[in-house]
Amino acid sequence: MRLCLVLFACGLALGAARATAGQTINLEPVRDLLAHAPTLSAREIEQVLQASREAIAGKTFRFTPLAGTPGPAHQMDAAGRLRFVRNEIPDLGIIIITEFTRRQARYCDGSASRGDLIVDYRRSGDGWSATARQSAPFEPMSPIFAMLAGHITVQDAGRTRIGDRPARGLTGRWKPPAAMDVEERLASGETARFQVFPSNPGVETTETLWVDEKSLLPLRIEMTVEVRGSGSAAQVQSFDYETGPDLGPPKGVKTPDCIDSAR
């Protein structure tokens, strides 16, 4: 089993979030809590995660491994979910902006699909094109976003410093599902349904998210994948924030609102 599949390509059918999306909280008491509380309670951890989601919402960041180059640009919403991802291939002049609309996907014949509507905007040469698709059962970085969104149980992991920043850690275990139902519309108009098996049942990921005590932004995620009988592998990614081009849809490009099953 490829460990990178678990770390960065597995998805999760997530339940209801513990914090109410769109509900804001007073951030100053949370900063005080991070700086002074010896150990955070479950309720206090929920407050920290919600404050961190609000802090990161709308900001552009990249995941960067300790020994590696930065990845694509990401932007999240206030519920801790992916909103936009921007990939660039400078040598080929290609830019791909992926929009996670969080709306139910529908085919252009009016029938519903199981997933959410995702739109890929692609620039190759001088022009842009846009293609709609449904969300996959495995979206990138699912373990990270599951923790930030409050969908897994976490505990206080203590305090440390990351560079010159004081940080509080939150740790928990994420286990990919043993099987998931997948639906795909064929070019003939027929619908194919099948199951996929994203991981060995003996696989679990332990992750620790480090949150800046002052800005409340996530600073680093540490993940260890354990495979029963096969050892473990660790991965550390930092959140590198930046100012840059708008990650939203390119101007003047018509956004498709349904999936063309002929594609």
Backbone bond lengths (Angstrom), bond angles and torsions (degrees), N, CA, C in turn:
res aa  C-N    CA-C-N  psi(-1)  N-CA   C-N-CA  omega(-1)  CA-C   N-CA-C  phi
1 M - - - 1.444 - - 1.517 110.94 -
2 R 1.312 119.22 133.25 1.452 121.92 -177.17 1.515 109.02 -83.16
3 L 1.346 116.67 121.11 1.456 120.61 -176.43 1.509 112.21 -65.13
4 C 1.339 117.51 -31.36 1.461 119.23 -179.63 1.520 110.85 -63.52
5 L 1.327 117.23 -27.72 1.463 120.10 178.20 1.508 110.21 -63.64
6 V 1.352 116.38 -39.80 1.454 119.55 179.51 1.519 110.86 -70.11
7 L 1.348 115.73 -42.63 1.457 119.39 -174.88 1.516 112.87 -67.57
8 F 1.337 117.55 -41.61 1.455 118.26 -166.52 1.512 115.28 -130.41
9 A 1.314 119.79 4.68 1.453 117.93 -178.93 1.516 113.37 -134.48
10 C 1.325 117.80 3.76 1.453 119.19 -179.07 1.513 109.97 -92.28
11 G 1.304 115.88 141.26 1.455 120.68 177.19 1.501 110.92 -107.73
12 L 1.317 115.92 177.79 1.447 120.54 -177.84 1.509 109.20 -148.21
13 A 1.334 116.22 133.26 1.461 119.46 174.38 1.512 106.69 -78.02
14 L 1.319 116.56 96.86 1.453 121.28 -169.33 1.517 112.21 -82.45
15 G 1.322 115.32 144.30 1.456 121.30 176.25 1.503 110.95 -84.32
16 A 1.316 115.67 -167.09 1.465 120.82 -178.56 1.517 109.76 -70.50
17 A 1.315 116.45 140.88 1.462 121.00 179.23 1.514 110.07 -70.41
18 R 1.344 115.19 149.06 1.454 118.73 179.51 1.518 111.95 -74.10
19 A 1.344 117.13 -29.93 1.460 120.29 178.11 1.514 109.03 -100.72
20 T 1.296 117.07 147.37 1.452 121.53 -178.66 1.513 110.34 -77.06
21 A 1.340 116.65 122.06 1.461 120.75 -179.98 1.515 109.93 -62.51
22 G 1.337 115.26 137.96 1.452 119.90 178.09 1.515 113.86 89.00
23 Q 1.342 117.91 -14.30 1.455 121.22 -179.86 1.522 108.44 -85.76
24 T 1.327 117.81 122.59 1.452 121.27 -178.58 1.523 110.34 -94.90
25 I 1.314 116.02 157.38 1.451 120.72 179.50 1.524 108.60 -128.72
26 N 1.327 115.97 164.44 1.454 122.53 176.92 1.526 107.78 -75.74
27 L 1.326 117.60 119.74 1.451 121.08 -172.42 1.526 113.88 -80.11
28 E 1.326 118.80 -26.84 1.460 120.30 -176.62 1.521 112.93 -61.75
29 P 1.351 119.32 -45.93 1.469 118.03 176.34 1.528 113.03 -60.28
30 V 1.350 117.25 -30.86 1.460 120.26 178.58 1.529 109.80 -68.71
31 R 1.319 117.32 -41.64 1.468 120.18 177.28 1.531 110.35 -61.13
32 D 1.326 116.06 -42.33 1.463 120.00 178.86 1.523 110.76 -63.92
33 L 1.315 115.48 -38.79 1.465 121.48 179.20 1.524 110.68 -61.75
34 L 1.330 116.77 -46.37 1.462 121.04 -178.66 1.521 111.65 -64.38
35 A 1.318 116.20 -34.78 1.457 120.41 -175.12 1.527 113.11 -80.33
36 H 1.345 117.60 -25.44 1.452 118.89 -169.52 1.531 115.94 -125.07
37 A 1.305 119.09 -23.66 1.467 119.98 -177.04 1.533 109.93 -70.60
38 P 1.349 118.04 126.12 1.473 119.16 178.49 1.524 112.58 -60.62
39 T 1.321 116.22 -43.92 1.466 121.96 178.89 1.523 108.43 -143.21
40 L 1.331 117.22 133.72 1.455 121.56 -178.72 1.520 110.64 -83.81
41 S 1.345 115.72 137.38 1.453 121.15 173.70 1.521 109.55 -78.78
42 A 1.338 116.16 171.61 1.465 120.29 179.29 1.522 110.37 -60.15
43 R 1.317 117.98 -42.60 1.466 121.55 179.67 1.531 110.61 -64.99
44 E 1.323 117.17 -40.46 1.462 120.26 179.39 1.523 111.22 -67.39
45 I 1.321 116.65 -35.06 1.466 119.84 176.77 1.523 110.24 -64.19
46 E 1.328 117.99 -39.60 1.463 120.91 176.63 1.527 110.82 -59.58
47 Q 1.336 116.10 -40.59 1.466 120.10 179.07 1.522 111.20 -65.88
48 V 1.333 116.68 -40.36 1.469 120.45 179.24 1.530 110.56 -64.25
49 L 1.336 116.85 -44.75 1.457 119.84 179.59 1.519 111.60 -63.51
50 Q 1.325 117.38 -41.00 1.457 119.02 178.86 1.520 110.97 -64.62
51 A 1.336 116.53 -42.43 1.470 119.98 178.34 1.528 110.68 -62.88
52 S 1.326 117.23 -38.56 1.459 121.01 179.52 1.526 111.01 -67.59
53 R 1.340 116.96 -38.54 1.471 119.93 176.23 1.528 110.84 -61.86
54 E 1.333 116.04 -42.49 1.464 119.06 179.51 1.528 111.15 -66.70
55 A 1.338 116.46 -35.00 1.464 119.64 -178.82 1.526 111.93 -68.51
56 I 1.332 116.62 -38.38 1.465 119.79 -175.05 1.523 112.68 -85.75
57 A 1.335 117.88 -18.01 1.468 121.30 -175.65 1.531 111.17 -56.81
58 G 1.328 116.00 127.86 1.457 121.58 176.85 1.511 114.97 82.52
59 K 1.316 118.66 -6.88 1.465 121.05 179.54 1.532 109.81 -88.88
60 T 1.321 115.54 147.73 1.458 120.95 178.69 1.531 109.22 -94.09
61 F 1.316 116.09 130.82 1.462 120.39 179.73 1.523 109.62 -146.95
62 R 1.322 114.54 163.30 1.463 122.10 175.83 1.524 108.76 -128.73
63 F 1.322 116.39 145.34 1.457 121.05 170.90 1.527 108.35 -84.55
64 T 1.334 115.71 127.06 1.455 120.04 -179.70 1.516 109.93 -127.23
65 P 1.336 118.90 120.52 1.470 120.58 176.33 1.521 110.47 -67.93
66 L 1.339 116.26 159.39 1.456 120.23 -177.86 1.519 111.54 -58.06
67 A 1.312 117.35 -39.26 1.468 121.38 178.28 1.522 107.90 -123.54
68 G 1.318 116.07 80.32 1.455 119.70 -178.35 1.512 111.26 -179.58
69 T 1.309 116.14 -176.41 1.449 121.96 -178.62 1.521 110.52 -101.08
70 P 1.340 118.49 153.87 1.465 121.15 179.79 1.522 112.28 -60.62
71 G 1.321 115.22 147.48 1.453 120.90 178.49 1.520 111.48 -89.20
72 P 1.330 117.63 -161.74 1.468 121.73 179.46 1.530 111.60 -63.72
73 A 1.325 115.87 160.59 1.460 121.53 176.11 1.527 109.50 -79.25
74 H 1.337 116.38 136.76 1.456 122.88 -179.05 1.530 110.52 -122.19
75 Q 1.314 114.80 155.80 1.463 121.48 171.68 1.517 107.52 -145.49
76 M 1.350 116.02 136.94 1.453 120.93 -175.57 1.527 110.44 -118.31
77 D 1.343 115.46 165.22 1.460 119.78 174.46 1.523 109.24 -99.35
78 A 1.326 117.05 179.61 1.459 121.52 -174.77 1.523 113.31 -74.07
79 A 1.334 117.79 -3.88 1.465 121.43 176.56 1.520 111.50 -97.59
80 G 1.342 117.31 5.95 1.457 120.85 179.79 1.510 113.87 78.93
81 R 1.350 117.10 24.81 1.460 121.27 -178.91 1.523 110.08 -113.55
82 L 1.324 115.87 151.13 1.458 120.27 175.89 1.522 111.01 -60.37
83 R 1.336 116.04 137.16 1.468 121.43 175.66 1.519 110.60 -113.48
84 F 1.337 116.76 -48.89 1.464 121.58 179.13 1.532 109.96 -140.79
85 V 1.325 115.67 148.24 1.466 122.70 170.18 1.521 107.32 -133.82
86 R 1.332 116.36 133.26 1.470 120.91 -179.67 1.528 109.25 -119.55
87 N 1.331 116.29 117.61 1.455 123.22 175.61 1.522 109.14 -107.51
88 E 1.320 116.49 139.24 1.463 121.00 177.46 1.524 110.06 -130.03
89 I 1.328 115.19 139.17 1.465 122.21 173.26 1.528 105.97 -122.31
90 P 1.346 117.23 84.83 1.466 120.75 -171.81 1.526 113.70 -56.80
91 D 1.332 117.60 -38.39 1.466 119.88 -176.56 1.525 111.95 -63.20
92 L 1.336 116.25 -27.62 1.466 120.47 -178.83 1.529 112.12 -104.40
93 G 1.321 116.54 -2.19 1.462 119.85 -179.17 1.522 113.62 67.48
94 I 1.341 116.71 29.56 1.466 121.21 -175.97 1.530 110.21 -107.24
95 I 1.318 116.58 134.17 1.459 123.81 172.90 1.524 107.92 -126.88
96 I 1.316 117.20 132.13 1.463 121.61 176.02 1.520 108.32 -125.44
97 I 1.325 116.68 119.56 1.464 122.51 176.10 1.528 107.19 -108.99
98 T 1.316 116.42 122.20 1.462 121.52 179.61 1.520 109.36 -105.91
99 E 1.316 116.25 124.65 1.465 122.30 179.23 1.526 109.58 -106.91
100 F 1.321 116.47 122.03 1.456 122.72 175.37 1.531 106.70 -95.09
101 T 1.323 117.27 99.38 1.465 121.14 -170.36 1.519 113.37 -74.93
102 R 1.337 118.31 -22.04 1.465 123.92 -175.26 1.524 111.66 61.56
103 R 1.333 116.54 25.28 1.460 122.16 173.76 1.524 108.99 -110.59
104 Q 1.312 115.85 151.31 1.459 120.76 177.98 1.525 109.77 -60.24
105 A 1.316 116.68 129.25 1.464 120.97 177.76 1.526 110.20 -77.84
106 R 1.322 115.62 143.12 1.462 121.96 176.00 1.520 108.84 -134.23
107 Y 1.339 115.19 147.65 1.450 119.79 173.49 1.522 109.19 -80.37
108 C 1.312 116.50 160.53 1.461 120.36 -175.81 1.528 113.22 -70.55
109 D 1.350 116.90 -8.63 1.467 118.72 173.53 1.531 111.24 -87.59
110 G 1.353 116.50 3.12 1.459 121.41 176.85 1.508 114.66 97.45
111 S 1.319 119.19 -12.58 1.456 121.12 -179.10 1.531 110.37 -79.79
112 A 1.333 114.71 152.39 1.465 120.36 -176.66 1.521 110.93 -87.70
113 S 1.322 115.62 151.02 1.460 120.72 171.98 1.527 107.70 -107.55
114 R 1.314 116.08 171.47 1.464 119.57 -177.49 1.515 113.04 -78.47
115 G 1.314 116.94 -26.05 1.456 119.94 -172.08 1.514 113.95 -96.25
116 D 1.342 115.17 -176.85 1.457 122.60 173.61 1.529 109.49 -86.25
117 L 1.332 115.31 158.88 1.462 120.89 178.06 1.526 109.92 -79.85
118 I 1.329 115.80 125.61 1.458 122.62 175.15 1.522 108.11 -121.79
119 V 1.331 116.11 136.16 1.465 121.00 179.95 1.521 108.94 -118.03
120 D 1.328 116.14 126.44 1.457 122.46 175.35 1.529 109.27 -103.36
121 Y 1.347 116.70 119.17 1.458 122.57 175.08 1.528 107.25 -100.96
122 R 1.308 116.03 127.84 1.464 120.19 -174.98 1.523 110.86 -127.78
123 R 1.330 115.20 128.39 1.463 120.38 174.11 1.512 108.53 -111.40
124 S 1.306 114.39 122.83 1.457 121.43 176.46 1.516 106.71 -136.65
125 G 1.314 116.80 114.93 1.462 118.93 -173.06 1.515 109.62 83.03
126 D 1.329 116.88 -130.01 1.464 121.22 -175.87 1.522 114.04 -100.38
127 G 1.329 118.65 -6.10 1.455 119.26 -172.79 1.517 113.54 -124.49
128 W 1.352 114.55 162.24 1.453 122.92 178.05 1.525 109.28 -108.72
129 S 1.319 115.70 148.42 1.459 122.12 170.37 1.526 107.77 -132.07
130 A 1.334 117.03 159.84 1.461 121.18 -179.50 1.519 109.26 -135.53
131 T 1.324 116.48 133.82 1.456 122.74 -179.28 1.518 109.36 -131.92
132 A 1.326 116.80 134.97 1.463 121.53 178.71 1.526 110.10 -97.72
133 R 1.316 115.78 147.80 1.465 122.05 175.40 1.521 107.89 -151.92
134 Q 1.324 116.28 170.28 1.458 119.85 175.34 1.520 109.82 -95.32
135 S 1.327 115.86 156.26 1.454 120.12 179.89 1.518 110.51 -64.62
136 A 1.323 115.50 146.07 1.459 121.29 178.39 1.520 109.26 -85.29
137 P 1.332 117.40 158.29 1.461 118.76 176.60 1.521 112.54 -66.01
138 F 1.337 117.26 -18.65 1.462 121.28 178.27 1.520 108.53 -123.80
139 E 1.322 116.70 103.98 1.451 120.38 176.70 1.529 109.11 -98.29
140 P 1.327 117.85 150.20 1.465 120.76 -176.66 1.528 112.35 -58.03
141 M 1.318 116.23 145.56 1.461 124.53 174.19 1.527 113.94 62.87
142 S 1.309 117.86 25.25 1.465 120.73 -176.61 1.524 114.38 -55.44
143 P 1.345 120.05 -42.44 1.464 117.88 179.26 1.525 113.15 -58.99
144 I 1.345 116.78 -39.44 1.465 120.62 -179.75 1.519 110.78 -64.83
145 F 1.326 116.16 -48.60 1.453 119.35 -175.60 1.526 111.58 -71.05
146 A 1.335 117.70 -28.07 1.461 120.25 176.99 1.520 110.63 -63.94
147 M 1.328 117.41 -39.61 1.464 119.99 178.18 1.515 111.00 -69.35
148 L 1.324 117.42 -48.30 1.455 120.47 -176.93 1.529 111.44 -62.83
149 A 1.323 117.30 -33.92 1.460 121.29 -179.93 1.522 112.63 -78.22
150 G 1.341 117.74 -7.01 1.451 120.24 178.61 1.508 114.13 81.91
151 H 1.337 117.31 25.95 1.453 120.82 -176.31 1.521 113.86 -95.86
152 I 1.315 118.02 -2.35 1.456 120.30 174.50 1.524 108.20 -128.65
153 T 1.316 116.25 155.62 1.461 121.44 -179.66 1.524 109.75 -76.80
154 V 1.330 116.28 129.11 1.464 120.28 -178.54 1.523 110.04 -128.25
155 Q 1.323 114.85 160.91 1.457 122.68 177.93 1.516 109.78 -129.07
156 D 1.338 114.94 162.30 1.458 121.08 176.94 1.526 109.08 -67.34
157 A 1.341 115.74 132.30 1.470 121.09 178.93 1.521 111.85 -110.33
158 G 1.351 117.80 11.42 1.445 120.38 177.05 1.524 113.46 89.01
159 R 1.334 114.92 -169.90 1.460 121.43 -175.61 1.526 110.64 -117.77
160 T 1.340 115.15 153.42 1.460 121.29 175.69 1.522 107.60 -155.90
161 R 1.315 116.79 -175.59 1.457 122.30 172.97 1.519 108.06 -122.43
162 I 1.328 115.33 133.86 1.458 121.71 175.01 1.522 106.33 -114.40
163 G 1.316 116.07 104.02 1.458 119.51 -169.00 1.519 108.15 67.29
164 D 1.326 116.62 -125.04 1.467 120.52 178.20 1.529 111.97 -101.85
165 R 1.338 117.21 15.93 1.459 120.88 -176.13 1.527 111.62 -107.81
166 P 1.330 117.81 126.88 1.461 119.72 172.16 1.532 109.51 -71.77
167 A 1.323 115.99 136.56 1.464 119.58 -174.81 1.520 110.22 -138.52
168 R 1.332 115.10 149.30 1.467 122.86 175.63 1.524 108.39 -111.28
169 G 1.334 115.94 136.37 1.449 120.71 -179.01 1.519 112.85 -99.43
170 L 1.323 115.55 145.01 1.465 123.28 174.52 1.525 106.69 -127.58
171 T 1.318 117.21 127.76 1.455 119.87 -174.57 1.524 111.87 -126.12
172 G 1.323 115.62 146.55 1.454 120.70 -179.67 1.520 110.40 -163.40
173 R 1.330 115.84 173.87 1.460 121.62 -178.42 1.522 109.66 -115.56
174 W 1.340 115.47 132.95 1.465 122.83 178.66 1.516 108.02 -117.35
175 K 1.326 115.86 129.47 1.461 120.60 -179.71 1.516 108.98 -122.02
176 P 1.333 118.21 120.22 1.463 120.21 179.10 1.521 110.44 -66.43
177 P 1.337 117.37 151.38 1.462 119.86 179.96 1.515 111.58 -66.76
178 A 1.324 116.16 151.37 1.459 120.43 179.90 1.523 111.70 -72.35
179 A 1.342 117.44 -31.80 1.467 121.21 -179.52 1.522 108.71 -155.83
180 M 1.337 115.95 148.28 1.461 120.99 178.16 1.523 109.64 -139.08
181 D 1.326 114.76 144.91 1.455 120.57 177.99 1.528 110.16 -83.09
182 V 1.317 116.94 134.61 1.463 122.78 -178.38 1.528 108.98 -125.36
183 E 1.326 114.81 142.09 1.463 120.72 177.68 1.517 109.29 -126.13
184 E 1.317 117.08 136.23 1.465 121.19 179.93 1.526 109.66 -139.52
185 R 1.332 116.75 129.41 1.453 121.76 177.35 1.535 108.83 -86.13
186 L 1.304 115.55 125.51 1.456 120.94 -179.65 1.519 110.95 -85.65
187 A 1.345 116.63 162.12 1.463 120.83 -179.95 1.523 111.63 -60.88
188 S 1.334 117.38 -25.75 1.469 121.19 179.14 1.521 112.77 -73.10
189 G 1.342 116.36 -10.92 1.463 120.30 -176.89 1.507 112.85 98.46
190 E 1.324 117.68 -11.40 1.454 121.64 177.88 1.534 109.95 -78.60
191 T 1.329 115.77 157.47 1.452 121.23 179.95 1.519 109.61 -110.63
192 A 1.328 115.99 125.79 1.461 121.57 177.50 1.519 108.54 -99.39
193 R 1.324 117.14 132.26 1.457 122.24 177.78 1.521 108.92 -124.25
194 F 1.341 115.78 133.89 1.445 120.12 -178.25 1.522 109.22 -156.15
195 Q 1.322 116.79 171.01 1.451 122.04 178.43 1.522 109.94 -109.40
196 V 1.337 114.33 146.01 1.454 120.16 174.00 1.519 107.77 -120.74
197 F 1.314 115.55 153.46 1.458 121.40 -176.88 1.527 107.76 -122.34
198 P 1.339 117.21 95.34 1.465 120.44 -171.14 1.514 115.48 -70.65
199 S 1.320 118.77 -18.89 1.450 116.91 -176.66 1.517 111.47 -160.84
200 N 1.312 113.81 165.42 1.454 121.95 169.74 1.532 108.22 -68.39
201 P 1.346 119.13 137.87 1.471 119.99 178.69 1.519 113.41 -57.97
202 G 1.334 117.99 -18.63 1.456 121.05 -179.34 1.515 114.31 -89.25
203 V 1.332 117.68 14.92 1.463 121.50 -178.12 1.525 110.62 -102.02
204 E 1.323 116.41 132.45 1.456 121.70 173.71 1.520 108.95 -140.65
205 T 1.344 115.91 149.55 1.456 121.70 178.15 1.523 109.34 -115.79
206 T 1.325 116.14 124.59 1.465 121.05 172.06 1.519 107.57 -99.67
207 E 1.313 116.98 126.95 1.467 119.78 -177.75 1.525 110.54 -130.19
208 T 1.320 114.59 145.83 1.460 121.62 176.22 1.520 108.44 -126.70
209 L 1.321 115.63 121.37 1.461 122.53 179.21 1.519 108.49 -101.42
210 W 1.332 116.49 127.13 1.467 121.52 179.43 1.523 109.17 -104.28
211 V 1.341 115.99 125.39 1.463 123.13 -174.69 1.526 109.61 -113.32
212 D 1.319 116.69 131.74 1.463 122.59 177.36 1.528 109.13 -62.82
213 E 1.325 117.22 125.96 1.459 120.53 -176.69 1.523 112.96 -69.07
214 K 1.317 117.92 -20.57 1.462 120.39 -178.56 1.529 112.41 -97.87
215 S 1.331 117.21 -54.73 1.472 119.93 -178.35 1.514 112.43 -80.82
216 L 1.356 116.61 -19.42 1.469 123.90 -176.64 1.530 112.65 69.17
217 L 1.327 116.97 9.62 1.459 120.81 177.06 1.529 110.75 -79.36
218 P 1.327 117.99 143.39 1.466 119.66 170.45 1.529 109.42 -62.16
219 L 1.339 116.46 136.30 1.453 120.98 -179.16 1.524 112.93 -109.24
220 R 1.336 115.44 -37.66 1.460 118.53 -174.44 1.521 109.99 -156.51
221 I 1.328 115.87 147.96 1.459 121.78 174.58 1.525 107.87 -125.59
222 E 1.331 116.16 129.44 1.460 121.91 177.18 1.517 107.90 -114.28
223 M 1.326 117.01 128.50 1.459 121.21 -177.08 1.518 110.50 -129.88
224 T 1.323 114.76 137.02 1.458 121.43 174.66 1.516 108.17 -125.87
225 V 1.318 116.63 120.74 1.461 122.32 178.13 1.523 108.54 -95.95
226 E 1.314 115.50 123.54 1.460 120.96 179.32 1.522 109.40 -109.71
227 V 1.317 115.71 126.46 1.460 121.78 177.95 1.525 107.40 -114.34
228 R 1.330 115.74 116.87 1.458 120.10 -176.42 1.528 110.69 -55.04
229 G 1.323 114.58 121.83 1.455 119.88 178.43 1.512 114.86 84.07
230 S 1.346 117.26 -1.71 1.476 119.79 -176.83 1.519 113.55 -129.75
231 G 1.324 118.51 8.17 1.455 120.19 178.69 1.525 112.77 87.20
232 S 1.335 115.46 -155.59 1.460 120.76 -175.35 1.521 110.45 -146.06
233 A 1.322 115.50 165.07 1.468 122.56 176.33 1.514 108.56 -140.84
234 A 1.333 116.92 139.09 1.461 122.08 -176.31 1.518 110.81 -111.13
235 Q 1.327 114.77 150.61 1.468 121.76 178.27 1.527 107.69 -145.05
236 V 1.324 116.97 134.17 1.464 122.47 177.26 1.514 108.39 -123.14
237 Q 1.332 116.31 128.78 1.469 121.73 179.21 1.529 108.66 -127.66
238 S 1.323 116.50 134.19 1.458 120.33 173.98 1.526 109.98 -98.17
239 F 1.338 116.07 152.19 1.453 122.48 173.03 1.525 107.14 -92.04
240 D 1.322 117.51 110.57 1.454 121.68 179.03 1.524 109.29 -104.51
241 Y 1.334 116.10 114.28 1.463 121.61 -175.45 1.520 110.30 -91.70
242 E 1.322 115.05 148.40 1.457 119.67 -175.82 1.525 110.69 -153.15
243 T 1.303 113.76 160.96 1.460 120.54 168.52 1.516 106.64 -105.31
244 G 1.297 117.28 141.89 1.450 119.64 -176.79 1.498 110.93 -173.97
245 P 1.320 116.85 -158.44 1.458 120.65 -178.24 1.518 111.42 -64.89
246 D 1.323 115.64 150.23 1.452 121.64 177.40 1.526 109.35 -59.79
247 L 1.344 116.53 132.42 1.455 119.70 -179.86 1.519 112.47 -85.83
248 G 1.328 117.14 -0.18 1.455 120.09 -178.95 1.515 112.60 -71.87
249 P 1.343 116.62 177.65 1.465 120.66 -179.48 1.527 111.32 -59.60
250 P 1.316 118.09 144.58 1.471 120.65 177.29 1.523 110.61 -65.21
251 K 1.308 116.00 144.43 1.463 120.75 -178.63 1.523 111.21 -69.59
252 G 1.310 114.81 143.49 1.449 120.60 175.13 1.516 114.91 82.66
253 V 1.340 117.10 4.67 1.461 120.31 179.91 1.525 108.91 -103.74
254 K 1.321 116.73 126.31 1.464 121.00 179.25 1.524 109.04 -70.29
255 T 1.340 114.90 127.70 1.461 120.69 -179.11 1.519 110.32 -89.96
256 P 1.319 119.21 119.96 1.479 120.30 177.81 1.529 110.18 -67.94
257 D 1.327 116.30 142.39 1.459 120.14 179.47 1.525 112.42 -111.83
258 C 1.337 116.50 8.64 1.472 120.29 176.97 1.520 108.68 -150.45
259 I 1.329 115.41 164.14 1.458 121.59 -177.13 1.522 109.59 -97.09
260 D 1.315 115.47 125.33 1.459 120.93 177.20 1.523 108.61 -82.13
261 S 1.315 117.53 107.95 1.471 120.39 -175.25 1.525 112.64 -69.89
262 A 1.335 116.97 -10.13 1.459 119.82 179.27 1.522 112.42 -79.69
263 R 1.356 115.97 -12.42 1.466 119.19 -179.13 1.516 111.31 -77.36
